């Protein structure tokens, strides 16, 4: 489950970054020359839509895993959650 949360955080950070760049950077489509492919990819905003779609599927996957943990706790405990968490604190002298 922790990997899903880390993945979701990274994808949301990248989606925010591409949203910010899309709002700031304006590409002059008429002046496309040697960087034509880069300009076409940027103006289509594919990177932004890929990040937003991936974020949506990540939230959906997290919801399915949480559903399985609540509805089928024994199966979830055996198949998904194999190692229990151990909090280790420094020893007090």
N, C-alpha and C positions, 0 to 999 in steps of 0.2 A: 504493500500500500504506500510505503514511503516513496518508492520510485514514481508512482503516479502523481504524487504531490509535487515532487521535484520537477518532473516532466511538465506538469501543468504550469508551474511557476516560470520555467524557461520559455515555454511556448507563449504564455501571456506577456512576458517581457519582450520577446521578439515581435509579437503582434503590436504592442504599444510602440516599440521603436519604429517599425515600418509605418504605422499610422502617423507618427510624428514626422517622419521623413517625407511621407506623401503630402502632408499639409505644408511643409516648409519648402521642399524642393519642387520647383516647377521646371519641367523639361520642355525645351523648345522643340516641338515636333517637326516644324518646318526646316530646322537647321540640322537634321540628322545626316551625318555623313559616315565617318568611319566607325562610330559607336552605334550603328543603327540597331543591332540586335539588343544592346543594353537599353536603348531608348524605348524600343518596342516592349520589352519585358517590363520596364518601369512604368510606362504609360498605361499598360494593361492592368497594373496593380495585382499581378498574379501572386507575388510574394506575400502581399498583405492578405489576400483571400485564402491562400494556403495556410497561413498562420491562424487565421480566424476559424477556418474549417477544422484544422487540427485541434485547436482549443476546444471547440464544441464537442468533437469526438472524445477528447480526453475527459471532459466533464461527464459525458455519457458513460464512459467506461468506469469512472470512479463511482458513479451512481449504481451501476450494475454490481460492482464488487461490494459496495456497502449493502445493497439489497441481499446479496448472497450471504453476507456475514450475519445479517439479522434473521433471515428466513431459514437458512441452513447452517446454524452455528457449528455443528459437529463436522460437517463436510468442510466448511471453511477452515476450521481449526486444524484439520488433518492435511488438507490439500494446498491451502493458500498460505496460512500462517504457520510455518513450520518451526521457526525459532522465536521463542518468547523474548520480549524486550527485557533487558536488565539495565537498570540504572546504577551506575557505579559512582559513588561519591568518594572524594578523597578521605582517607582515614584521619580522624581527629586524634591528636596526641594529648 
